[in-house]
Amino acid sequence: MLGKTPDGIEAIRPLKHGVIADFEVTEAMLTYFIQKVHQRRLGVRPRIVIAVPAQITAVEKQAVYHSAERAGARKVYLIEEPRAAGIGAGLPIEEAQASMIVDIGGGTTEIAVMSLAAIVTAKSLRIAGDNYDDAIVSHLKRVHNLHIGELTAERIKFGIGSAAPLDEEITMQVKGQDASTGMPRGCVVTSQEIREALSKPVMAQIQAIRQVLEETKPELAADLVDSGLTLCGGGALLRNLDRVIEENTGLPVQIADEPLNCVGRGTGLFLENLDRYASILESETE
């Protein structure tokens, strides 16, 4: 619906950059989910686990707690997104060895090194998939004088976008609105130019990964020489991103199975094993 709604309807994204952007709509969304899961029974107050960015502020945490409680939660647990992603990707995060996860979502890129179920080093970078889309929108306007929306930018990103040169470069027919005349128009876009448009956010993410590695303890860094890092989230689907990260860090890079679902799957596993994991979270907040 984004960019296609009439004046009487507004498409809202209640969460932006991993945190709440609209409290009222977020509460309504959570209430709907709770009722859907419990088949619209009244008076149900479940325990809820919510994944949040690793470096979320205390104020942002309280906002999540309060929204969930007002939506009907009995008890709310917050789990850092990289920890949830690590669980969902099947990494051995509870063992005494380093596991590294890079979760590129829509609003944030979560980078963390974990050991013994705890996050040792982490960074939340507010440059992620949405910034890829913004870079493509800006490029089309600047180079082709063409206005496009978020959905078209996303189709371009996954259709011909890449982080490194392709074996065979490809093109795509893109349709939008002429920035000068306001008339509908199309143009042909190449994978090379989209790669150049994406280079700035991609390099910012790589710099953040390098920073986390530099801050990691030597013994844990040594583990990563063999285990490498795991990519997940929608951004992991960008062609050759794993190759570029590998070239810039010297570490082996693997993409998780079903990378889009890692955080959701990990949050679900956390909830299923709440007695075991909750004690870890509670000890960290004491």
C-alpha positions as CSV (number, residue, x, y, z in Angstrom):
1,M,0.0,0.0,0.0
2,L,3.0,2.3,0.5
3,G,2.7,5.2,-2.0
4,K,-0.6,3.9,-3.4
5,T,-3.1,5.1,-0.9
6,P,-5.8,7.7,-1.6
7,D,-6.1,10.8,0.6
8,G,-8.5,9.2,3.1
9,I,-6.1,6.3,3.9
10,E,-2.6,6.6,5.3
11,A,-0.1,3.6,5.3
12,I,1.8,3.8,8.6
13,R,5.1,2.1,9.7
14,P,4.7,1.9,13.5
15,L,8.4,0.9,13.8
16,K,11.3,2.8,12.3
17,H,15.0,2.1,12.8
18,G,14.1,-0.7,15.1
19,V,12.3,1.5,17.6
20,I,8.7,2.8,18.0
21,A,7.8,5.6,15.8
22,D,4.0,5.7,16.5
23,F,2.9,4.5,20.0
24,E,-0.8,4.4,19.4
25,V,-0.5,2.3,16.2
26,T,2.2,0.0,17.8
27,E,-0.2,-0.8,20.7
28,A,-3.0,-1.5,18.3
29,M,-0.7,-3.8,16.3
30,L,0.4,-5.7,19.3
31,T,-3.2,-6.0,20.6
32,Y,-4.2,-7.4,17.3
33,F,-1.4,-10.0,17.3
34,I,-2.2,-11.1,20.9
35,Q,-5.9,-11.5,20.0
36,K,-5.1,-13.3,16.8
37,V,-2.8,-15.8,18.6
38,H,-5.3,-16.4,21.4
39,Q,-8.3,-16.6,19.0
40,R,-9.8,-13.3,20.2
41,R,-10.4,-14.6,23.8
42,L,-10.9,-11.7,26.2
43,G,-8.8,-11.3,29.3
44,V,-5.8,-13.2,28.1
45,R,-2.5,-11.7,29.4
46,P,0.4,-13.7,27.8
47,R,4.1,-13.4,28.3
48,I,5.7,-11.6,25.4
49,V,9.3,-11.6,24.0
50,I,10.2,-8.6,21.8
51,A,13.5,-8.3,19.9
52,V,15.0,-4.9,20.0
53,P,18.3,-3.3,18.7
54,A,21.4,-4.2,20.8
55,Q,22.2,-0.5,21.7
56,I,18.6,0.6,22.3
57,T,18.4,3.4,24.9
58,A,16.7,3.1,28.3
59,V,14.0,5.5,27.2
60,E,13.4,3.4,24.1
61,K,13.3,0.2,26.2
62,Q,10.7,1.7,28.5
63,A,8.6,2.7,25.4
64,V,8.6,-0.9,24.2
65,Y,7.7,-2.2,27.7
66,H,4.8,0.2,28.2
67,S,3.4,-0.4,24.7
68,A,3.4,-4.2,25.2
69,E,1.9,-3.9,28.7
70,R,-0.9,-1.6,27.5
71,A,-1.5,-4.1,24.6
72,G,-2.2,-6.8,27.2
73,A,1.1,-8.5,28.1
74,R,1.4,-10.0,31.5
75,K,5.2,-9.9,31.5
76,V,7.5,-8.5,28.8
77,Y,11.0,-9.8,28.0
78,L,13.3,-7.9,25.6
79,I,16.0,-9.8,23.7
80,E,18.6,-8.1,21.6
81,E,18.1,-8.7,17.9
82,P,21.6,-10.1,17.3
83,R,21.1,-12.6,20.1
84,A,17.7,-13.6,18.7
85,A,19.3,-13.8,15.2
86,G,22.1,-16.0,16.5
87,I,19.6,-18.4,18.1
88,G,17.5,-18.4,15.0
89,A,20.5,-19.0,12.7
90,G,21.6,-22.0,14.8
91,L,24.9,-20.5,16.0
92,P,26.5,-22.1,19.2
93,I,26.0,-18.8,21.1
94,E,25.9,-20.6,24.5
95,E,29.3,-22.2,24.1
96,A,32.6,-20.8,25.3
97,Q,33.6,-19.7,21.8
98,A,33.0,-16.7,19.6
99,S,30.0,-16.5,17.3
100,M,29.5,-13.4,15.1
101,I,26.2,-12.3,13.6
102,V,25.5,-9.4,11.2
103,D,21.8,-8.8,10.9
104,I,20.8,-6.3,8.2
105,G,17.2,-5.4,8.7
106,G,15.1,-2.6,7.4
107,G,16.0,0.1,9.9
108,T,19.2,-1.1,11.6
109,T,22.2,-3.3,11.0
110,E,23.0,-5.3,14.2
111,I,26.5,-6.5,14.6
112,A,27.6,-8.6,17.6
113,V,30.1,-11.1,18.8
114,M,28.7,-13.5,21.4
115,S,30.0,-16.1,23.8
116,L,28.4,-18.1,26.6
117,A,25.0,-16.7,25.6
118,A,26.1,-13.1,26.2
119,I,26.9,-10.3,23.8
120,V,30.6,-9.5,24.2
121,T,30.9,-6.7,21.6
122,A,28.1,-5.1,19.7
123,K,27.1,-2.2,17.5
124,S,23.7,-1.0,16.2
125,L,24.1,0.9,13.0
126,R,21.1,2.9,11.7
127,I,22.1,2.2,8.2
128,A,20.3,-0.8,6.7
129,G,17.8,-1.9,4.0
130,D,15.8,1.3,4.1
131,N,19.0,3.2,3.3
132,Y,19.6,1.0,0.3
133,D,16.2,2.0,-1.0
134,D,16.8,5.7,-0.3
135,A,20.1,5.5,-2.1
136,I,18.4,4.0,-5.2
137,V,15.6,6.6,-5.1
138,S,18.1,9.4,-4.9
139,H,20.2,7.9,-7.8
140,L,17.2,7.6,-10.1
141,K,16.2,11.2,-9.4
142,R,19.7,12.6,-9.8
143,V,20.8,10.6,-12.8
144,H,17.6,9.8,-14.7
145,N,15.4,12.7,-13.5
146,L,12.8,10.0,-12.5
147,H,10.7,9.9,-9.3
148,I,10.1,6.3,-7.9
149,G,8.6,5.0,-4.7
150,E,9.9,2.7,-2.0
151,L,8.4,-0.4,-3.5
152,T,10.0,0.2,-6.9
153,A,13.3,0.9,-5.2
154,E,13.1,-2.4,-3.4
155,R,12.3,-4.3,-6.6
156,I,15.4,-2.7,-8.2
157,K,17.5,-3.6,-5.1
158,F,16.7,-7.3,-5.3
159,G,16.3,-7.4,-9.0
160,I,19.7,-6.0,-10.1
161,G,21.4,-4.7,-7.0
162,S,24.8,-6.0,-5.9
163,A,27.7,-5.1,-3.6
164,A,30.4,-6.4,-6.0
165,P,30.6,-6.9,-9.8
166,L,28.4,-9.6,-11.3
167,D,29.7,-12.3,-13.6
168,E,27.3,-10.9,-16.1
169,E,25.9,-7.4,-15.6
170,I,22.2,-7.0,-16.0
171,T,19.7,-4.2,-16.7
172,M,16.1,-3.5,-15.7
173,Q,13.3,-1.4,-17.1
174,V,12.1,1.0,-14.4
175,K,8.9,3.1,-14.5
176,G,8.1,6.2,-12.5
177,Q,7.3,9.8,-12.9
178,D,9.3,12.4,-14.8
179,A,10.6,14.9,-12.3
180,S,10.3,17.8,-14.7
181,T,7.0,17.2,-16.4
182,G,5.2,15.0,-13.9
183,M,4.3,12.5,-16.7
184,P,4.7,8.7,-16.4
185,R,8.0,7.6,-18.0
186,G,10.3,4.6,-18.0
187,C,14.1,4.2,-18.3
188,V,16.7,1.4,-18.4
189,V,18.9,1.0,-15.3
190,T,22.0,-1.1,-15.1
191,S,23.4,-3.2,-12.2
192,Q,26.7,-1.2,-12.4
193,E,25.0,2.1,-11.6
194,I,22.8,0.6,-8.8
195,R,26.0,-0.9,-7.3
196,E,27.6,2.5,-7.2
197,A,24.5,4.0,-5.6
198,L,24.6,1.3,-2.9
199,S,28.4,1.6,-2.2
200,K,28.1,4.3,0.5
201,P,25.7,2.4,2.8
202,V,27.5,-0.9,2.2
203,M,30.9,0.6,3.1
204,A,29.5,2.2,6.2
205,Q,28.3,-1.3,7.3
206,I,31.6,-2.8,6.5
207,Q,33.4,-0.1,8.6
208,A,31.1,-0.9,11.5
209,I,31.9,-4.6,11.2
210,R,35.6,-3.8,11.3
211,Q,35.1,-1.6,14.3
212,V,33.3,-4.5,16.2
213,L,36.2,-6.8,15.3
214,E,38.8,-4.4,16.5
215,E,37.0,-4.1,19.9
216,T,36.7,-7.9,20.3
217,K,39.0,-9.6,22.8
218,P,42.0,-11.5,21.2
219,E,40.9,-15.0,22.3
220,L,37.4,-14.5,20.8
221,A,38.8,-12.9,17.7
222,A,41.0,-16.0,17.2
223,D,37.9,-18.2,17.2
224,L,36.4,-16.1,14.3
225,V,39.3,-16.9,12.0
226,D,37.7,-20.4,11.6
227,S,34.0,-19.8,12.4
228,G,33.8,-16.4,10.6
229,L,30.6,-14.4,10.6
230,T,27.0,-15.2,9.7
231,L,24.8,-12.8,7.6
232,C,21.1,-12.6,8.1
233,G,18.2,-10.2,7.6
234,G,16.8,-9.0,4.3
235,G,20.1,-7.1,3.5
236,A,21.9,-10.5,3.4
237,L,20.0,-11.2,0.1
238,L,21.9,-8.4,-1.7
239,R,24.1,-10.1,-4.3
240,N,27.8,-10.5,-3.4
241,L,27.5,-8.7,-0.1
242,D,29.1,-11.7,1.6
243,R,32.0,-11.6,-0.8
244,V,32.7,-7.9,-0.2
245,I,32.6,-8.4,3.6
246,E,34.9,-11.4,3.3
247,E,37.4,-9.3,1.2
248,N,37.3,-6.4,3.7
249,T,37.6,-8.5,6.9
250,G,39.5,-11.5,5.9
251,L,36.9,-13.7,7.6
252,P,34.8,-16.5,6.1
253,V,31.2,-15.3,5.6
254,Q,28.2,-17.5,5.4
255,I,24.5,-16.5,4.8
256,A,22.1,-18.1,7.3
257,D,19.3,-20.4,6.1
258,E,16.2,-18.4,5.6
259,P,18.0,-15.1,6.5
260,L,14.7,-13.1,6.6
261,N,13.3,-15.2,9.4
262,C,16.3,-15.6,11.8
263,V,15.3,-12.9,14.3
264,G,11.7,-14.1,14.3
265,R,12.6,-17.8,14.6
266,G,15.2,-17.0,17.4
267,T,12.6,-15.0,19.3
268,G,10.2,-17.9,19.1
269,L,12.9,-20.4,20.3
270,F,13.7,-18.0,23.2
271,L,10.0,-18.0,24.2
272,E,9.8,-21.8,24.0
273,N,12.9,-22.0,26.3
274,L,12.0,-19.1,28.4
275,D,13.0,-20.6,31.8
276,R,16.5,-21.2,30.5
277,Y,17.0,-17.9,28.7
278,A,15.1,-15.6,31.0
279,S,17.5,-16.1,33.9
280,I,20.3,-14.9,31.6
281,L,18.5,-11.7,30.8
282,E,17.5,-11.1,34.4
283,S,21.1,-11.6,35.7
284,E,22.3,-9.0,33.1
285,T,19.8,-6.4,34.3
286,E,20.5,-6.8,38.0
